[in-house]
Amino acid sequence: MSARAPWVVAALLVPVAVVLLLNLREKDYYDHGSLAPVDPFAAKDDPVLARLVPSAYAHPCPECGDCTHPVEVVENRRELSLRDHDGWYKLFWAADETYHYDDLVYLAAGLQNRSAREPRGRWFIRLRVGPARHGRVEAHRCREIPAEVTLDYALVAGEAPLAPLPVDGLPDAWRSWPVLAQEQILDGRLLHLGWRADAPVVRTAPCPCGKN
């Protein structure tokens, strides 16, 4: 056997050992993630939306005292995904995969993987304010109310918190809706995740309480 043979074998084994080590170190935990697109939640099944949207909207009225309107969720669609990027050491089975989620907290947990890339999301909500709940009253003029609200959110991820975004036409209790924030510790740093609706659409109409 040549004196150089052990060195040649070692030179061949070192890259193999490096590849094996890198593969063993990479632990992909994408719990609650699905490789197939997740159906957007129906409004009645969405616990996140249930915590956000009040069941009623109330306002003062010169004739009725207070008008209380039910808030109906007309449309609710939320989509979340991130990309699992495989490194060169995956060799022949290397291929990026996209994981889909139904809740932001699960996507945030998936971002703790070293291979996680490109968190993306969209959340579309449309709400309708119904007729006031009270008995018949004489015809009178009441205030303008937000009859329908449309929020089209995009997921934002970064090291800076989302800035507040005041929107005219939203009730005071709903003013925080254009920006919904969440924080996640990731590799020793604080990652800010949140939803931003840059152009909420608020359609107002006179309260119909005096038209019963």
Contacts in CASP RR format, 6 or more apart in sequence:
PFRMAT RR
TARGET T0000
AUTHOR 0000-0000-0000
METHOD contacts of the structure
MODEL  1
MSARAPWVVAALLVPVAVVLLLNLREKDYYDHGSLAPVDPFAAKDDPVLA
RLVPSAYAHPCPECGDCTHPVEVVENRRELSLRDHDGWYKLFWAADETYH
YDDLVYLAAGLQNRSAREPRGRWFIRLRVGPARHGRVEAHRCREIPAEVT
LDYALVAGEAPLAPLPVDGLPDAWRSWPVLAQEQILDGRLLHLGWRADAP
VVRTAPCPCGKN
18 89 0 8 1.000
19 89 0 8 1.000
19 91 0 8 1.000
22 89 0 8 1.000
23 89 0 8 1.000
23 90 0 8 1.000
26 114 0 8 1.000
26 115 0 8 1.000
27 113 0 8 1.000
28 84 0 8 1.000
28 113 0 8 1.000
28 115 0 8 1.000
29 109 0 8 1.000
29 110 0 8 1.000
29 112 0 8 1.000
29 113 0 8 1.000
30 84 0 8 1.000
30 99 0 8 1.000
30 110 0 8 1.000
30 113 0 8 1.000
31 106 0 8 1.000
31 109 0 8 1.000
31 110 0 8 1.000
32 101 0 8 1.000
32 102 0 8 1.000
32 103 0 8 1.000
32 106 0 8 1.000
32 109 0 8 1.000
33 99 0 8 1.000
33 100 0 8 1.000
33 101 0 8 1.000
33 106 0 8 1.000
34 99 0 8 1.000
34 100 0 8 1.000
34 101 0 8 1.000
35 97 0 8 1.000
35 98 0 8 1.000
35 99 0 8 1.000
35 100 0 8 1.000
36 100 0 8 1.000
37 79 0 8 1.000
37 100 0 8 1.000
38 79 0 8 1.000
38 80 0 8 1.000
38 100 0 8 1.000
38 101 0 8 1.000
38 102 0 8 1.000
40 76 0 8 1.000
40 77 0 8 1.000
40 78 0 8 1.000
40 79 0 8 1.000
41 49 0 8 1.000
41 76 0 8 1.000
41 77 0 8 1.000
41 78 0 8 1.000
41 102 0 8 1.000
42 76 0 8 1.000
43 49 0 8 1.000
43 73 0 8 1.000
43 74 0 8 1.000
43 75 0 8 1.000
43 76 0 8 1.000
44 73 0 8 1.000
46 76 0 8 1.000
46 78 0 8 1.000
48 78 0 8 1.000
48 103 0 8 1.000
48 104 0 8 1.000
49 73 0 8 1.000
49 76 0 8 1.000
49 125 0 8 1.000
52 177 0 8 1.000
52 180 0 8 1.000
53 71 0 8 1.000
53 73 0 8 1.000
53 125 0 8 1.000
53 127 0 8 1.000
54 71 0 8 1.000
54 173 0 8 1.000
55 70 0 8 1.000
55 71 0 8 1.000
56 68 0 8 1.000
56 69 0 8 1.000
56 70 0 8 1.000
56 71 0 8 1.000
56 133 0 8 1.000
57 68 0 8 1.000
57 69 0 8 1.000
57 71 0 8 1.000
57 129 0 8 1.000
57 145 0 8 1.000
57 146 0 8 1.000
57 171 0 8 1.000
58 66 0 8 1.000
58 67 0 8 1.000
58 68 0 8 1.000
58 69 0 8 1.000
59 66 0 8 1.000
59 67 0 8 1.000
59 143 0 8 1.000
59 145 0 8 1.000
59 171 0 8 1.000
59 207 0 8 1.000
60 66 0 8 1.000
60 67 0 8 1.000
60 143 0 8 1.000
61 67 0 8 1.000
61 132 0 8 1.000
61 142 0 8 1.000
61 143 0 8 1.000
61 207 0 8 1.000
61 209 0 8 1.000
62 140 0 8 1.000
62 142 0 8 1.000
63 137 0 8 1.000
63 138 0 8 1.000
63 140 0 8 1.000
63 142 0 8 1.000
63 209 0 8 1.000
63 210 0 8 1.000
64 132 0 8 1.000
64 134 0 8 1.000
64 137 0 8 1.000
64 142 0 8 1.000
64 209 0 8 1.000
64 210 0 8 1.000
67 132 0 8 1.000
67 133 0 8 1.000
67 134 0 8 1.000
67 142 0 8 1.000
67 207 0 8 1.000
67 209 0 8 1.000
68 132 0 8 1.000
68 133 0 8 1.000
68 134 0 8 1.000
69 129 0 8 1.000
69 130 0 8 1.000
69 131 0 8 1.000
69 132 0 8 1.000
69 133 0 8 1.000
69 145 0 8 1.000
69 207 0 8 1.000
70 129 0 8 1.000
70 130 0 8 1.000
70 133 0 8 1.000
71 127 0 8 1.000
71 128 0 8 1.000
71 129 0 8 1.000
71 130 0 8 1.000
72 127 0 8 1.000
72 128 0 8 1.000
72 129 0 8 1.000
72 130 0 8 1.000
73 125 0 8 1.000
73 126 0 8 1.000
73 127 0 8 1.000
74 126 0 8 1.000
74 127 0 8 1.000
74 128 0 8 1.000
74 148 0 8 1.000
75 124 0 8 1.000
75 125 0 8 1.000
75 126 0 8 1.000
76 124 0 8 1.000
76 125 0 8 1.000
76 126 0 8 1.000
77 122 0 8 1.000
77 123 0 8 1.000
77 124 0 8 1.000
78 102 0 8 1.000
78 121 0 8 1.000
78 122 0 8 1.000
78 123 0 8 1.000
78 124 0 8 1.000
79 100 0 8 1.000
79 121 0 8 1.000
79 122 0 8 1.000
79 123 0 8 1.000
80 100 0 8 1.000
80 101 0 8 1.000
80 102 0 8 1.000
80 103 0 8 1.000
80 104 0 8 1.000
80 106 0 8 1.000
80 107 0 8 1.000
80 119 0 8 1.000
80 120 0 8 1.000
80 121 0 8 1.000
80 155 0 8 1.000
81 98 0 8 1.000
81 99 0 8 1.000
81 100 0 8 1.000
81 101 0 8 1.000
81 107 0 8 1.000
81 119 0 8 1.000
81 120 0 8 1.000
81 121 0 8 1.000
82 98 0 8 1.000
82 99 0 8 1.000
82 101 0 8 1.000
82 107 0 8 1.000
82 110 0 8 1.000
82 111 0 8 1.000
82 116 0 8 1.000
82 117 0 8 1.000
82 118 0 8 1.000
82 119 0 8 1.000
82 120 0 8 1.000
83 96 0 8 1.000
83 97 0 8 1.000
83 98 0 8 1.000
83 99 0 8 1.000
83 116 0 8 1.000
83 117 0 8 1.000
83 118 0 8 1.000
84 96 0 8 1.000
84 97 0 8 1.000
84 98 0 8 1.000
84 99 0 8 1.000
84 113 0 8 1.000
84 115 0 8 1.000
84 116 0 8 1.000
84 117 0 8 1.000
85 96 0 8 1.000
85 115 0 8 1.000
85 116 0 8 1.000
85 117 0 8 1.000
86 93 0 8 1.000
86 94 0 8 1.000
86 95 0 8 1.000
86 96 0 8 1.000
86 97 0 8 1.000
86 115 0 8 1.000
87 94 0 8 1.000
87 115 0 8 1.000
88 94 0 8 1.000
99 110 0 8 1.000
101 107 0 8 1.000
104 155 0 8 1.000
104 182 0 8 1.000
104 193 0 8 1.000
104 194 0 8 1.000
104 195 0 8 1.000
105 182 0 8 1.000
107 119 0 8 1.000
107 193 0 8 1.000
108 182 0 8 1.000
108 184 0 8 1.000
108 191 0 8 1.000
108 193 0 8 1.000
110 116 0 8 1.000
111 119 0 8 1.000
111 157 0 8 1.000
111 184 0 8 1.000
111 186 0 8 1.000
111 191 0 8 1.000
112 186 0 8 1.000
112 187 0 8 1.000
119 155 0 8 1.000
119 157 0 8 1.000
119 193 0 8 1.000
120 155 0 8 1.000
121 153 0 8 1.000
121 154 0 8 1.000
121 155 0 8 1.000
122 152 0 8 1.000
122 153 0 8 1.000
122 154 0 8 1.000
122 155 0 8 1.000
123 151 0 8 1.000
123 152 0 8 1.000
123 153 0 8 1.000
123 155 0 8 1.000
123 195 0 8 1.000
124 150 0 8 1.000
124 151 0 8 1.000
124 152 0 8 1.000
124 153 0 8 1.000
125 149 0 8 1.000
125 150 0 8 1.000
125 151 0 8 1.000
125 153 0 8 1.000
126 148 0 8 1.000
126 149 0 8 1.000
126 150 0 8 1.000
126 151 0 8 1.000
127 148 0 8 1.000
127 149 0 8 1.000
127 150 0 8 1.000
128 147 0 8 1.000
128 148 0 8 1.000
129 145 0 8 1.000
129 146 0 8 1.000
129 147 0 8 1.000
129 148 0 8 1.000
129 149 0 8 1.000
130 147 0 8 1.000
131 208 0 8 1.000
131 209 0 8 1.000
132 207 0 8 1.000
132 208 0 8 1.000
132 209 0 8 1.000
134 209 0 8 1.000
135 212 0 8 1.000
136 212 0 8 1.000
137 209 0 8 1.000
137 210 0 8 1.000
137 212 0 8 1.000
138 210 0 8 1.000
139 210 0 8 1.000
139 211 0 8 1.000
140 209 0 8 1.000
140 210 0 8 1.000
141 206 0 8 1.000
142 206 0 8 1.000
142 207 0 8 1.000
142 208 0 8 1.000
142 209 0 8 1.000
142 210 0 8 1.000
143 206 0 8 1.000
143 207 0 8 1.000
144 204 0 8 1.000
144 205 0 8 1.000
144 206 0 8 1.000
144 207 0 8 1.000
145 204 0 8 1.000
145 205 0 8 1.000
145 206 0 8 1.000
145 207 0 8 1.000
146 169 0 8 1.000
146 170 0 8 1.000
146 171 0 8 1.000
146 174 0 8 1.000
146 202 0 8 1.000
146 203 0 8 1.000
146 204 0 8 1.000
147 203 0 8 1.000
147 204 0 8 1.000
147 205 0 8 1.000
148 201 0 8 1.000
148 202 0 8 1.000
148 203 0 8 1.000
149 170 0 8 1.000
149 174 0 8 1.000
149 200 0 8 1.000
149 201 0 8 1.000
149 202 0 8 1.000
149 203 0 8 1.000
150 200 0 8 1.000
150 201 0 8 1.000
150 202 0 8 1.000
150 203 0 8 1.000
151 177 0 8 1.000
151 178 0 8 1.000
151 197 0 8 1.000
151 200 0 8 1.000
152 197 0 8 1.000
152 199 0 8 1.000
152 200 0 8 1.000
153 180 0 8 1.000
153 195 0 8 1.000
153 196 0 8 1.000
153 197 0 8 1.000
154 195 0 8 1.000
154 196 0 8 1.000
154 197 0 8 1.000
154 198 0 8 1.000
155 193 0 8 1.000
155 194 0 8 1.000
155 195 0 8 1.000
156 162 0 8 1.000
156 192 0 8 1.000
156 193 0 8 1.000
156 194 0 8 1.000
156 195 0 8 1.000
156 196 0 8 1.000
157 191 0 8 1.000
157 192 0 8 1.000
157 193 0 8 1.000
157 194 0 8 1.000
158 191 0 8 1.000
158 192 0 8 1.000
158 193 0 8 1.000
159 189 0 8 1.000
159 190 0 8 1.000
159 191 0 8 1.000
159 192 0 8 1.000
160 192 0 8 1.000
161 181 0 8 1.000
161 183 0 8 1.000
161 192 0 8 1.000
162 179 0 8 1.000
162 181 0 8 1.000
162 192 0 8 1.000
162 194 0 8 1.000
162 196 0 8 1.000
163 179 0 8 1.000
164 176 0 8 1.000
164 179 0 8 1.000
165 178 0 8 1.000
165 179 0 8 1.000
165 196 0 8 1.000
165 197 0 8 1.000
165 198 0 8 1.000
166 175 0 8 1.000
166 178 0 8 1.000
167 175 0 8 1.000
167 177 0 8 1.000
167 178 0 8 1.000
167 200 0 8 1.000
167 202 0 8 1.000
168 202 0 8 1.000
169 202 0 8 1.000
169 204 0 8 1.000
170 177 0 8 1.000
170 178 0 8 1.000
170 200 0 8 1.000
170 202 0 8 1.000
177 197 0 8 1.000
177 200 0 8 1.000
178 196 0 8 1.000
178 197 0 8 1.000
178 198 0 8 1.000
178 200 0 8 1.000
179 194 0 8 1.000
179 195 0 8 1.000
179 196 0 8 1.000
179 197 0 8 1.000
180 194 0 8 1.000
180 195 0 8 1.000
181 192 0 8 1.000
181 193 0 8 1.000
181 194 0 8 1.000
182 192 0 8 1.000
182 193 0 8 1.000
182 194 0 8 1.000
183 190 0 8 1.000
183 191 0 8 1.000
183 192 0 8 1.000
183 193 0 8 1.000
184 190 0 8 1.000
184 191 0 8 1.000
184 192 0 8 1.000
184 193 0 8 1.000
185 191 0 8 1.000
END
